[in-house]
Amino acid sequence: MKISEIFSSIQGEGRSQGYPVLFIRTSGCTRNCDFCDTQYHKEGKELSVKEVVAQINKSNLDTVVWTGGEPLLQLKEIQEVIYSTNKLHDLETNGDLILTKKYLNDLNALFDCICISPKSLEVAERTHSLSLSFNTDIKVVTDLYKVNVGLVKYATTLMPLTTNDKEETNLIQRRVWDYCVNHNLFYSARMHVNVWGVIKKGK
């Protein structure tokens, strides 16, 4: 497997925010977004399935979060890891490779929680049309003004866009907060960014 990093931290976003988890960041992605805040995922190293399993089993944490990059590029190996551990496993994916209902059903059987964060309208529409199960969310990062506005209607979760301007970011957070109240959507904070600032390895 090609892995960027394995580290323990607090889940900072989504329905499991606030819980301590073991993150496994895979290397490689289906996209090369210029706004990606984890570009360093490309600097991965080769680990065997057994080595990854050993690190998971050594952890005292109950939940493993697969993130990236795009973890589904290594789904076969991730399956082997999951079958060799006794932990909960969550998935963070951009949804590019989720093309059919059967594929999503297979993922639902494998992972305890799935968070799809689409980067295009086409992916948001497609994944939303697949009759999402109770353990699958579509998370859209937005300022409700310019960024990802067209994707919002497909979201089950909204996360406010973070900018370099603290005052602007706070205004966006309030705007998204009110929208979630009025449209019965889950509001996802970015707790790790609020605590540590710009995303860095191991946080």
ROROVEX-349104 format. One line per 5 residues: their letters; for each residue y, x, z of C-alpha. Coordinates in Angstrom, 1 decimal, decimal comma. Each point is the difference from the previous one (the first is absolute). Layout:
<rs>
a> Y:X:Z ~ ...
</rs>
This chain:
<rs>
mkise> 0,0:0,0:0,0 ~ 3,6:1,1:-0,5 ~ 1,9:-0,6:3,2 ~ 3,6:0,7:0,7 ~ -0,1:-0,4:3,8
ifssi> -1,9:-1,5:2,9 ~ 2,1:-0,8:3,1 ~ 0,3:-2,3:3,0 ~ 3,2:-2,1:0,4 ~ 1,3:-3,5:0,6
qgegr> -0,3:-2,4:-2,9 ~ 3,7:-0,6:-0,8 ~ -0,2:-2,9:-2,4 ~ -2,0:-3,1:-0,9 ~ -2,0:-2,4:2,1
sqgyp> -1,5:2,9:2,1 ~ 3,4:1,6:0,8 ~ 0,1:1,5:3,5 ~ -3,7:0,9:0,2 ~ -1,2:3,6:0,2
vlfir> -2,1:0,8:-3,1 ~ -1,5:3,0:-1,9 ~ 1,7:0,3:-3,3 ~ -1,8:1,6:-3,0 ~ 2,4:0,7:-2,8
tsgct> -1,9:0,5:-3,3 ~ 1,4:2,2:-2,8 ~ 0,7:-1,4:-3,4 ~ 1,6:-3,2:-1,3 ~ 0,1:-2,4:-2,9
rncdf> 3,8:0,5:-0,1 ~ 2,6:2,7:0,3 ~ 2,9:-2,0:1,5 ~ 3,2:2,0:0,5 ~ 0,7:-2,0:3,2
cdtqy> -3,3:0,9:1,6 ~ 0,5:1,2:3,5 ~ -3,3:1,8:0,2 ~ 0,1:2,2:-3,1 ~ -1,8:2,6:2,0
hkegk> -3,2:-2,0:-0,4 ~ -0,6:2,0:-3,2 ~ -0,6:3,2:2,1 ~ -3,5:-1,2:1,1 ~ -3,0:2,1:0,8
elsvk> -3,7:-0,6:-0,8 ~ -2,1:-1,4:2,9 ~ -3,5:-1,2:-0,1 ~ -0,9:-3,5:1,1 ~ -1,8:1,5:3,0
evvaq> 3,1:2,0:1,0 ~ 2,1:-3,2:-0,1 ~ -2,6:-2,0:2,0 ~ -0,1:2,8:2,6 ~ 3,8:-0,2:0,5
inksn> -0,2:-3,8:0,3 ~ -2,8:0,1:2,5 ~ 1,8:2,6:2,1 ~ 3,0:-2,3:0,4 ~ 0,2:-2,4:3,0
ldtvv> 2,0:-2,5:-2,1 ~ -1,6:-3,2:-1,1 ~ 1,7:-0,5:-3,4 ~ 0,2:2,2:-3,1 ~ 2,8:-0,7:-2,5
wtgge> -0,6:1,2:-3,6 ~ 3,3:0,7:-1,7 ~ 1,4:2,2:-2,7 ~ 0,6:0,7:-2,7 ~ -2,4:-2,7:-1,2
pllql> -3,2:-0,1:2,0 ~ -1,9:-2,2:-2,5 ~ -0,2:2,9:-2,3 ~ -2,6:1,3:2,4 ~ -1,7:-3,3:0,9
keiqe> -3,5:1,2:-0,5 ~ 0,4:2,8:2,5 ~ 1,9:-2,2:2,4 ~ -2,9:-2,5:0,0 ~ -2,3:2,9:1,0
viyst> 2,3:0,9:2,9 ~ 0,3:-3,6:1,2 ~ -3,7:-0,5:0,0 ~ -0,4:3,2:2,1 ~ 2,5:-1,0:2,7
nklhd> 0,3:-2,6:2,7 ~ 3,7:-0,7:-0,3 ~ 2,4:-2,7:-1,4 ~ 1,3:1,1:-3,4 ~ 3,3:-1,3:-1,5
letng> 1,3:0,7:-3,6 ~ 3,5:0,5:-1,3 ~ 0,1:-0,2:-3,8 ~ 2,5:-0,5:-2,8 ~ -2,4:-2,5:-1,5
dlilt> -0,1:1,6:-3,5 ~ -3,8:0,1:0,0 ~ -0,6:-3,5:1,3 ~ -0,6:-1,8:-3,3 ~ -2,5:-2,7:0,9
kkyln> -0,9:-2,4:2,8 ~ -3,4:1,6:0,3 ~ 1,5:3,4:0,6 ~ 2,3:-1,4:2,6 ~ -2,9:-1,9:1,7
dlnal> -1,9:3,3:0,1 ~ 3,0:1,7:1,7 ~ 0,2:-2,9:2,5 ~ -3,6:0,6:0,9 ~ 0,6:3,7:0,5
fdcic> 3,4:0,1:1,8 ~ 1,1:-1,9:3,1 ~ 3,6:-0,2:-1,3 ~ 1,6:0,5:-3,4 ~ 3,6:0,5:-0,7
ispks> 1,0:-0,1:-3,6 ~ 3,5:1,5:-0,7 ~ 0,6:-0,7:-3,7 ~ 2,4:2,2:-2,0 ~ 0,4:-2,3:-2,9
levae> 0,4:-3,7:-0,8 ~ -3,2:0,0:-2,0 ~ -2,1:1,3:2,9 ~ 1,7:-2,4:2,5 ~ -0,8:-3,0:-2,2
rthsl> -3,5:1,1:-0,7 ~ -1,0:0,7:3,6 ~ 1,6:-3,2:1,2 ~ -2,0:-2,0:-2,5 ~ -3,3:1,2:1,4
slsfn> 0,0:-2,4:3,0 ~ 0,7:2,4:2,8 ~ -2,3:-0,2:3,1 ~ 1,2:-0,1:3,6 ~ -0,2:3,8:0,3
tdikv> 2,0:0,9:-3,1 ~ 3,8:0,2:-0,1 ~ 2,4:0,7:-2,9 ~ 2,8:2,1:1,5 ~ 3,3:0,3:-2,0
vtdly> 2,7:2,5:1,0 ~ 3,4:-1,5:-0,9 ~ 3,7:-0,3:0,8 ~ 0,0:-3,6:-1,4 ~ 2,9:1,1:-2,2
kvnvg> -1,1:2,5:-2,6 ~ -3,4:1,5:0,9 ~ -3,2:-1,9:-0,7 ~ 1,7:-3,4:0,1 ~ -2,3:-1,4:-2,7
lvkya> -3,1:1,0:2,1 ~ 1,1:-1,8:3,1 ~ -1,4:-3,4:-1,0 ~ -3,5:1,5:0,0 ~ 0,2:1,7:3,4
ttlmp> -1,7:-1,0:3,2 ~ 1,9:2,8:1,8 ~ 3,5:1,4:-0,6 ~ 1,2:3,5:1,1 ~ 3,7:0,8:-0,1
lttnd> 1,0:2,9:-2,2 ~ 1,1:3,1:1,9 ~ 3,1:1,9:-1,3 ~ 1,8:3,2:1,1 ~ 2,8:-2,2:1,3
keetn> -0,9:-1,3:3,5 ~ 2,5:-2,8:-0,1 ~ -1,2:-1,2:-3,4 ~ -3,6:0,2:1,1 ~ 0,8:-2,1:3,0
liqrr> 1,6:-2,7:-2,2 ~ -3,0:0,0:-2,2 ~ -2,3:-0,4:3,0 ~ 2,0:-3,0:1,2 ~ 0,0:-1,5:-3,5
vwdyc> -3,8:0,4:-0,3 ~ -0,5:-1,2:3,6 ~ 1,8:-3,3:-0,7 ~ -1,8:-0,5:-3,3 ~ -3,4:0,4:1,7
vnhnl> 1,0:-2,6:2,6 ~ 1,2:-2,5:-2,7 ~ -3,1:0,6:-2,2 ~ -2,7:0,3:2,6 ~ -0,9:3,6:-0,9
fysar> -1,1:3,0:2,1 ~ 2,7:2,5:0,6 ~ -1,2:3,6:-0,1 ~ 2,0:2,6:1,8 ~ -0,2:3,7:-0,8
mhvnv> -0,5:1,1:3,6 ~ -0,9:3,6:-0,9 ~ 3,2:0,4:-2,0 ~ 2,0:-1,6:2,8 ~ -1,5:2,5:2,5
wgvik> -0,3:3,2:-2,1 ~ 2,4:-0,5:-2,9 ~ -1,0:1,2:-3,5 ~ -3,7:-0,2:-0,5 ~ -1,7:3,4:0,7
kgk> -3,6:1,1:0,2 ~ -1,9:-1,1:3,0 ~ 2,3:-2,9:0,9
</rs>
